[in-house]
Amino acid sequence: MTERKARADAARNREAVLAAADELFARGGGPRAVSMEQVAAAAGVGKGTLFRRFGDRNGLVRAVFGARSEAVRAAVESGPPPLGPGAPGRERVPAILDALLAFKLDNRHLSLALEETGAGSPYEVEHYGWWHGVVRDALADTAVPDAGFAAHALLAAVRADLVEHLASAEGMPGRAMRERLAAYVAKVVG
């Protein structure tokens, strides 16, 4: 087999695994309720392929989350303002937090599982540092003091466990959650 064919097979297998895992996670009670064996069978690959490529279930969760969140990250990194660069912080910060909350509402099972993979702290998950940096940098041109701390505080409002609690335990509709977040962020950034 040529190296090119092997790479094409590996890419195809990766996409099949991510699609199968995403579907199983969404309908099977979240990642904790789905075994690696189930994902391998649904993707049509061997269990060894899964472990070699992703390491463990947490690695698979991170990969599915990364694939799912690519569009939001791309919009924040290089999309048009106010979500993308170029907008004043008082416009960009609310747009970023709204996009992040909307993503977490649409991917509650996955977001919650990802935050739980951070060795007991959602702040240790690699994507958190990226989001914190983006919000902190967007706050830099506002009157908000201590942009680093303020970014942590604002991101706490979109933690997956809080989103899950508000949606499930309190029955708050996503639209209401987004409206309340927007009002809160407007007060913080002015």
Steps between C-alpha positions, in 0.01 A plus 500: 500500500636842413552766764243721325236223516581436868457872579171510310377192690607653832320827421187312392512285816543810718196667343295181535596471868420865573162475326411175676611629840313826455179317410532246781586768758198707397245220523659269754492707817832674441855374465507325837219269388676394178783249490799515271385162364166653397676788323739265319213278383291796382798644312597166346852503644681286751513602864880517474467771233299708743750466781800564273343814353327652805662333801186465710141621525615844621719535192205404283274752677761772443525409131121502448472830687781647291335392176164635613639834619719571193242734342458709816875525555556598136234771526666638814852480355435643155129561441333836458441728799353508753583132558825515310789742549458871441198586714535702819514282813159620622350347182732204457486358854119459497517344152769253608316397815170466314662278236660288770173466692308415181759233419476352850120500487513312168766258630415466869595133533833552330587827676425353840707190427792710377506719810493185713819370331714776652629296795223635721523857372351639179778762508758232420333407171709640215217688329435707814835677475428597140155642582637682803769665289249610236260653754786659699645658186157627390450657844832685473345803326208530742486677834478164679781478756715187519406349164650161597277457804197645320547247219494215753186642663320544168595153379363356825157613379524258206647199679342179376390391847319832554340484156385143575365601842308799363358300209418177687445579867354848456337443162634824356459515122814566299365829365440630853847388606654687208297814575601497867864446412487793255351728767763395752792543259369843396512611863855368541651646182294820499 
